[in-house]
Amino acid sequence: MTKRDKAPVPLKVEDISSLMRLMASRADFYPPIHYFRVGQRNVLAHIFTIPFRKYSIPLLVYAETEKPPRPYVVYTPLEHEESRFSDIPETGRYVSFPVVEVEPIPELVKSSLTTSTERKISGLESVHVKSLDSLMRLVSAMVDEASSPPLWCFRKDGHYVVGVIYPLFEYYDSAALPLVYYTELESKPPAPFIAYRAVPGSASITYTNSVSDARYVYGRLIFVERFPFKL
């Protein structure tokens, strides 16, 4: 395996809120945000791993900002989603993520962020589902008290795709067979969360700007520029 292959796979998200949605997907762990200066770019990043065949794949999920960040990013999905920088950690309805400035940039990370060729990782098995209703039923089964899986949303072949990675553990000689269940959407989702609730005869699915209603299961949409896996 080459040095480039060992570098984390870069995955640029649309904005800071998408990065926060991913980092806040676990209620029991709030990781640090890594800040790098790459040329004239201000990069905030989080390394996120997924079980993948015999090993795991590290994703360098990152967003760019116009100005250098403050020491904390405070975030809340309650009542109305909000992401902003702060000089101090804040509590109450907010979760505070510490910003750790890294200098110099580790070589593997630098390789990941400065490569001129797009990486496409093969080996992920794709499962097309008929509708968002089916996809959200799967998501509701994956949600527990500590975590909720990210829903990756990206543009492909002229339409938007939304999908969730579901690792099928101990598949033959693999630690996990990664499956991505996905469906197409007619347009880009108008809000960052999908609220799902099973009701007799059908299901209630709406897009929303918060996760305040306990009657629903929520899918956290992570808007990415390019999905690095081959569907």
C-alpha positions as YAML, in Angstrom:
chain: A
units: angstrom
residues:
- id: 1
  name: MET
  ca: [0.00, 0.00, 0.00]
- id: 2
  name: THR
  ca: [1.42, 3.39, -1.02]
- id: 3
  name: LYS
  ca: [1.78, 6.40, 1.23]
- id: 4
  name: ARG
  ca: [-1.08, 8.07, -0.65]
- id: 5
  name: ASP
  ca: [-3.29, 5.02, -0.07]
- id: 6
  name: LYS
  ca: [-2.60, 5.26, 3.68]
- id: 7
  name: ALA
  ca: [-3.61, 8.91, 3.82]
- id: 8
  name: PRO
  ca: [-7.17, 9.53, 5.05]
- id: 9
  name: VAL
  ca: [-9.71, 9.86, 2.27]
- id: 10
  name: PRO
  ca: [-10.67, 13.55, 1.91]
- id: 11
  name: LEU
  ca: [-14.38, 14.30, 2.13]
- id: 12
  name: LYS
  ca: [-15.30, 17.96, 1.86]
- id: 13
  name: VAL
  ca: [-18.65, 18.96, 3.34]
- id: 14
  name: GLU
  ca: [-20.75, 21.91, 2.29]
- id: 15
  name: ASP
  ca: [-20.37, 23.99, 5.45]
- id: 16
  name: ILE
  ca: [-19.49, 24.00, 9.15]
- id: 17
  name: SER
  ca: [-23.01, 22.88, 10.10]
- id: 18
  name: SER
  ca: [-22.64, 19.66, 8.08]
- id: 19
  name: LEU
  ca: [-19.37, 18.99, 9.92]
- id: 20
  name: MET
  ca: [-21.04, 19.65, 13.27]
- id: 21
  name: ARG
  ca: [-23.95, 17.36, 12.42]
- id: 22
  name: LEU
  ca: [-21.47, 14.54, 11.85]
- id: 23
  name: MET
  ca: [-19.44, 15.26, 14.98]
- id: 24
  name: ALA
  ca: [-22.56, 15.54, 17.15]
- id: 25
  name: SER
  ca: [-23.97, 12.22, 15.95]
- id: 26
  name: ARG
  ca: [-22.74, 10.59, 19.18]
- id: 27
  name: ALA
  ca: [-24.16, 11.79, 22.48]
- id: 28
  name: ASP
  ca: [-21.45, 10.13, 24.56]
- id: 29
  name: PHE
  ca: [-18.36, 11.58, 22.87]
- id: 30
  name: TYR
  ca: [-17.49, 15.04, 21.57]
- id: 31
  name: PRO
  ca: [-14.24, 14.92, 19.58]
- id: 32
  name: PRO
  ca: [-11.89, 17.85, 18.95]
- id: 33
  name: ILE
  ca: [-11.91, 19.78, 15.69]
- id: 34
  name: HIS
  ca: [-8.53, 19.95, 13.99]
- id: 35
  name: TYR
  ca: [-7.59, 23.25, 12.39]
- id: 36
  name: PHE
  ca: [-5.02, 23.38, 9.60]
- id: 37
  name: ARG
  ca: [-3.76, 26.21, 7.48]
- id: 38
  name: VAL
  ca: [-3.23, 24.89, 3.93]
- id: 39
  name: GLY
  ca: [-1.87, 27.69, 1.76]
- id: 40
  name: GLN
  ca: [-4.57, 30.37, 1.93]
- id: 41
  name: ARG
  ca: [-7.22, 27.91, 3.07]
- id: 42
  name: ASN
  ca: [-8.56, 27.63, 6.63]
- id: 43
  name: VAL
  ca: [-9.52, 23.98, 7.12]
- id: 44
  name: LEU
  ca: [-11.53, 22.49, 9.99]
- id: 45
  name: ALA
  ca: [-11.41, 18.70, 9.99]
- id: 46
  name: HIS
  ca: [-12.57, 15.57, 11.77]
- id: 47
  name: ILE
  ca: [-11.23, 12.05, 11.17]
- id: 48
  name: PHE
  ca: [-14.11, 9.61, 10.95]
- id: 49
  name: THR
  ca: [-13.56, 5.87, 10.44]
- id: 50
  name: ILE
  ca: [-15.89, 3.23, 9.04]
- id: 51
  name: PRO
  ca: [-15.42, -0.57, 9.19]
- id: 52
  name: PHE
  ca: [-14.37, -1.61, 5.70]
- id: 53
  name: ARG
  ca: [-13.58, -5.22, 4.73]
- id: 54
  name: LYS
  ca: [-10.58, -6.45, 6.76]
- id: 55
  name: TYR
  ca: [-9.68, -3.03, 8.07]
- id: 56
  name: SER
  ca: [-11.24, 0.41, 8.53]
- id: 57
  name: ILE
  ca: [-11.25, 3.40, 6.20]
- id: 58
  name: PRO
  ca: [-10.31, 6.79, 7.72]
- id: 59
  name: LEU
  ca: [-12.24, 9.72, 6.24]
- id: 60
  name: LEU
  ca: [-10.87, 13.24, 6.65]
- id: 61
  name: VAL
  ca: [-14.19, 15.10, 6.76]
- id: 62
  name: TYR
  ca: [-13.53, 18.82, 6.46]
- id: 63
  name: ALA
  ca: [-14.97, 22.26, 5.80]
- id: 64
  name: GLU
  ca: [-13.30, 25.51, 4.84]
- id: 65
  name: THR
  ca: [-13.84, 28.90, 6.48]
- id: 66
  name: GLU
  ca: [-13.06, 32.43, 5.32]
- id: 67
  name: LYS
  ca: [-11.36, 33.37, 8.59]
- id: 68
  name: PRO
  ca: [-9.35, 31.44, 11.20]
- id: 69
  name: PRO
  ca: [-11.65, 29.95, 13.86]
- id: 70
  name: ARG
  ca: [-11.98, 30.88, 17.52]
- id: 71
  name: PRO
  ca: [-11.09, 28.33, 20.24]
- id: 72
  name: TYR
  ca: [-14.51, 26.63, 20.22]
- id: 73
  name: VAL
  ca: [-17.36, 25.79, 17.89]
- id: 74
  name: VAL
  ca: [-20.65, 25.74, 19.76]
- id: 75
  name: TYR
  ca: [-23.49, 23.81, 18.22]
- id: 76
  name: THR
  ca: [-27.12, 22.99, 18.91]
- id: 77
  name: PRO
  ca: [-29.78, 21.13, 16.90]
- id: 78
  name: LEU
  ca: [-32.50, 22.05, 19.42]
- id: 79
  name: GLU
  ca: [-35.33, 24.45, 18.52]
- id: 80
  name: HIS
  ca: [-33.29, 25.68, 15.57]
- id: 81
  name: GLU
  ca: [-29.90, 24.44, 14.39]
- id: 82
  name: GLU
  ca: [-27.05, 26.83, 15.10]
- id: 83
  name: SER
  ca: [-23.27, 26.61, 14.59]
- id: 84
  name: ARG
  ca: [-20.93, 29.42, 15.58]
- id: 85
  name: PHE
  ca: [-17.47, 30.16, 16.91]
- id: 86
  name: SER
  ca: [-16.88, 31.17, 20.51]
- id: 87
  name: ASP
  ca: [-13.94, 32.13, 22.75]
- id: 88
  name: ILE
  ca: [-15.28, 30.01, 25.61]
- id: 89
  name: PRO
  ca: [-17.19, 26.72, 25.89]
- id: 90
  name: GLU
  ca: [-20.93, 27.16, 26.31]
- id: 91
  name: THR
  ca: [-23.40, 24.85, 28.01]
- id: 92
  name: GLY
  ca: [-27.17, 24.56, 28.30]
- id: 93
  name: ARG
  ca: [-28.63, 23.81, 24.89]
- id: 94
  name: TYR
  ca: [-25.17, 24.01, 23.28]
- id: 95
  name: VAL
  ca: [-22.43, 21.45, 22.81]
- id: 96
  name: SER
  ca: [-18.93, 22.93, 22.62]
- id: 97
  name: PHE
  ca: [-16.24, 21.38, 20.42]
- id: 98
  name: PRO
  ca: [-12.64, 22.45, 21.12]
- id: 99
  name: VAL
  ca: [-10.64, 23.66, 18.14]
- id: 100
  name: VAL
  ca: [-7.09, 22.26, 18.16]
- id: 101
  name: GLU
  ca: [-4.65, 24.15, 15.94]
- id: 102
  name: VAL
  ca: [-2.16, 21.74, 14.39]
- id: 103
  name: GLU
  ca: [1.14, 23.07, 13.08]
- id: 104
  name: PRO
  ca: [2.89, 21.79, 11.08]
- id: 105
  name: ILE
  ca: [0.33, 19.68, 9.24]
- id: 106
  name: PRO
  ca: [1.02, 15.93, 9.54]
- id: 107
  name: GLU
  ca: [2.33, 14.62, 6.23]
- id: 108
  name: LEU
  ca: [-0.50, 12.10, 5.75]
- id: 109
  name: VAL
  ca: [-3.10, 14.81, 6.25]
- id: 110
  name: LYS
  ca: [-1.22, 17.20, 3.99]
- id: 111
  name: SER
  ca: [-1.12, 14.53, 1.29]
- id: 112
  name: SER
  ca: [-4.84, 14.01, 1.66]
- id: 113
  name: LEU
  ca: [-5.69, 17.71, 1.35]
- id: 114
  name: THR
  ca: [-3.29, 18.67, -1.44]
- id: 115
  name: THR
  ca: [-3.63, 15.77, -3.87]
- id: 116
  name: SER
  ca: [-4.72, 16.87, -7.35]
- id: 117
  name: THR
  ca: [-6.46, 13.62, -8.28]
- id: 118
  name: GLU
  ca: [-9.80, 12.49, -6.91]
- id: 119
  name: ARG
  ca: [-9.81, 9.25, -4.95]
- id: 120
  name: LYS
  ca: [-12.63, 6.78, -5.52]
- id: 121
  name: ILE
  ca: [-12.65, 3.82, -3.14]
- id: 122
  name: SER
  ca: [-14.02, 0.54, -4.44]
- id: 123
  name: GLY
  ca: [-15.31, -2.32, -2.32]
- id: 124
  name: LEU
  ca: [-18.40, -0.73, -0.85]
- id: 125
  name: GLU
  ca: [-21.53, -2.65, -1.85]
- id: 126
  name: SER
  ca: [-24.51, -0.50, -2.79]
- id: 127
  name: VAL
  ca: [-28.14, -1.38, -2.10]
- id: 128
  name: HIS
  ca: [-30.77, 0.75, -3.81]
- id: 129
  name: VAL
  ca: [-33.98, 1.20, -1.84]
- id: 130
  name: LYS
  ca: [-37.29, 2.21, -3.36]
- id: 131
  name: SER
  ca: [-38.03, 5.29, -1.30]
- id: 132
  name: LEU
  ca: [-36.95, 7.59, 1.50]
- id: 133
  name: ASP
  ca: [-39.54, 5.82, 3.65]
- id: 134
  name: SER
  ca: [-37.60, 2.54, 3.39]
- id: 135
  name: LEU
  ca: [-34.29, 4.28, 4.03]
- id: 136
  name: MET
  ca: [-35.60, 5.98, 7.16]
- id: 137
  name: ARG
  ca: [-36.95, 2.69, 8.51]
- id: 138
  name: LEU
  ca: [-33.39, 1.38, 8.37]
- id: 139
  name: VAL
  ca: [-32.03, 4.55, 9.98]
- id: 140
  name: SER
  ca: [-34.58, 4.26, 12.80]
- id: 141
  name: ALA
  ca: [-33.32, 0.73, 13.50]
- id: 142
  name: MET
  ca: [-29.71, 2.01, 13.70]
- id: 143
  name: VAL
  ca: [-30.43, 4.88, 16.12]
- id: 144
  name: ASP
  ca: [-29.87, 4.28, 19.82]
- id: 145
  name: GLU
  ca: [-29.47, 6.42, 22.93]
- id: 146
  name: ALA
  ca: [-25.80, 7.10, 22.23]
- id: 147
  name: SER
  ca: [-25.61, 7.64, 18.47]
- id: 148
  name: SER
  ca: [-27.35, 8.12, 15.16]
- id: 149
  name: PRO
  ca: [-25.82, 7.29, 11.77]
- id: 150
  name: PRO
  ca: [-24.98, 10.11, 9.36]
- id: 151
  name: LEU
  ca: [-26.99, 10.36, 6.15]
- id: 152
  name: TRP
  ca: [-24.62, 11.28, 3.34]
- id: 153
  name: CYS
  ca: [-26.23, 13.55, 0.73]
- id: 154
  name: PHE
  ca: [-24.56, 14.44, -2.57]
- id: 155
  name: ARG
  ca: [-25.25, 15.22, -6.19]
- id: 156
  name: LYS
  ca: [-24.78, 12.41, -8.73]
- id: 157
  name: ASP
  ca: [-25.73, 12.22, -12.41]
- id: 158
  name: GLY
  ca: [-27.97, 15.25, -12.24]
- id: 159
  name: HIS
  ca: [-29.92, 14.33, -9.12]
- id: 160
  name: TYR
  ca: [-29.38, 14.11, -5.38]
- id: 161
  name: VAL
  ca: [-28.63, 10.88, -3.56]
- id: 162
  name: VAL
  ca: [-29.03, 10.23, 0.15]
- id: 163
  name: GLY
  ca: [-27.59, 7.13, 1.77]
- id: 164
  name: VAL
  ca: [-26.48, 5.51, 5.01]
- id: 165
  name: ILE
  ca: [-23.49, 3.20, 5.46]
- id: 166
  name: TYR
  ca: [-24.47, -0.03, 7.19]
- id: 167
  name: PRO
  ca: [-21.56, -2.34, 8.14]
- id: 168
  name: LEU
  ca: [-22.42, -6.04, 7.98]
- id: 169
  name: PHE
  ca: [-20.00, -7.44, 10.54]
- id: 170
  name: GLU
  ca: [-18.09, -10.75, 10.27]
- id: 171
  name: TYR
  ca: [-18.89, -11.39, 6.61]
- id: 172
  name: TYR
  ca: [-16.78, -14.42, 5.54]
- id: 173
  name: ASP
  ca: [-13.14, -13.34, 6.00]
- id: 174
  name: SER
  ca: [-13.97, -9.65, 6.40]
- id: 175
  name: ALA
  ca: [-14.30, -7.80, 9.68]
- id: 176
  name: ALA
  ca: [-17.21, -5.97, 8.06]
- id: 177
  name: LEU
  ca: [-18.80, -5.78, 4.64]
- id: 178
  name: PRO
  ca: [-19.74, -2.11, 4.13]
- id: 179
  name: LEU
  ca: [-23.16, -1.63, 2.58]
- id: 180
  name: VAL
  ca: [-24.56, 1.72, 1.53]
- id: 181
  name: TYR
  ca: [-28.33, 1.82, 1.34]
- id: 182
  name: TYR
  ca: [-29.37, 4.76, -0.81]
- id: 183
  name: THR
  ca: [-32.21, 6.35, -2.73]
- id: 184
  name: GLU
  ca: [-32.58, 9.25, -5.15]
- id: 185
  name: LEU
  ca: [-34.32, 12.52, -4.36]
- id: 186
  name: GLU
  ca: [-36.05, 14.86, -6.78]
- id: 187
  name: SER
  ca: [-34.19, 17.86, -5.36]
- id: 188
  name: LYS
  ca: [-31.76, 18.86, -2.64]
- id: 189
  name: PRO
  ca: [-33.28, 18.51, 0.85]
- id: 190
  name: PRO
  ca: [-34.47, 21.93, 2.07]
- id: 191
  name: ALA
  ca: [-33.43, 21.35, 5.71]
- id: 192
  name: PRO
  ca: [-30.61, 19.55, 7.57]
- id: 193
  name: PHE
  ca: [-32.70, 16.86, 9.29]
- id: 194
  name: ILE
  ca: [-35.23, 14.25, 8.22]
- id: 195
  name: ALA
  ca: [-37.91, 13.57, 10.84]
- id: 196
  name: TYR
  ca: [-39.47, 10.10, 10.63]
- id: 197
  name: ARG
  ca: [-42.33, 8.56, 12.55]
- id: 198
  name: ALA
  ca: [-44.20, 5.34, 11.81]
- id: 199
  name: VAL
  ca: [-47.97, 5.79, 11.82]
- id: 200
  name: PRO
  ca: [-50.74, 3.31, 10.91]
- id: 201
  name: GLY
  ca: [-51.04, 2.86, 7.18]
- id: 202
  name: SER
  ca: [-48.02, 4.95, 6.18]
- id: 203
  name: ALA
  ca: [-45.22, 7.01, 7.69]
- id: 204
  name: SER
  ca: [-44.65, 10.66, 8.53]
- id: 205
  name: ILE
  ca: [-41.52, 12.06, 6.87]
- id: 206
  name: THR
  ca: [-40.68, 15.75, 6.94]
- id: 207
  name: TYR
  ca: [-37.60, 17.92, 6.57]
- id: 208
  name: THR
  ca: [-36.89, 20.04, 9.62]
- id: 209
  name: ASN
  ca: [-34.35, 22.51, 11.07]
- id: 210
  name: SER
  ca: [-34.25, 20.96, 14.55]
- id: 211
  name: VAL
  ca: [-34.49, 17.69, 16.47]
- id: 212
  name: SER
  ca: [-36.77, 18.95, 19.23]
- id: 213
  name: ASP
  ca: [-39.76, 16.61, 18.90]
- id: 214
  name: ALA
  ca: [-39.17, 13.34, 20.80]
- id: 215
  name: ARG
  ca: [-41.91, 11.56, 18.84]
- id: 216
  name: TYR
  ca: [-39.64, 11.38, 15.80]
- id: 217
  name: VAL
  ca: [-36.46, 9.62, 14.79]
- id: 218
  name: TYR
  ca: [-34.08, 12.00, 13.02]
- id: 219
  name: GLY
  ca: [-31.71, 11.49, 10.14]
- id: 220
  name: ARG
  ca: [-28.76, 13.89, 10.16]
- id: 221
  name: LEU
  ca: [-27.97, 15.01, 6.61]
- id: 222
  name: ILE
  ca: [-24.29, 15.55, 5.84]
- id: 223
  name: PHE
  ca: [-24.02, 17.49, 2.58]
- id: 224
  name: VAL
  ca: [-20.80, 16.52, 0.78]
- id: 225
  name: GLU
  ca: [-19.30, 17.82, -2.44]
- id: 226
  name: ARG
  ca: [-18.32, 14.37, -3.70]
- id: 227
  name: PHE
  ca: [-18.94, 10.90, -2.32]
- id: 228
  name: PRO
  ca: [-15.57, 9.09, -2.33]
- id: 229
  name: PHE
  ca: [-16.95, 5.58, -2.80]
- id: 230
  name: LYS
  ca: [-18.04, 3.93, -6.03]
- id: 231
  name: LEU
  ca: [-21.77, 3.24, -6.06]
...
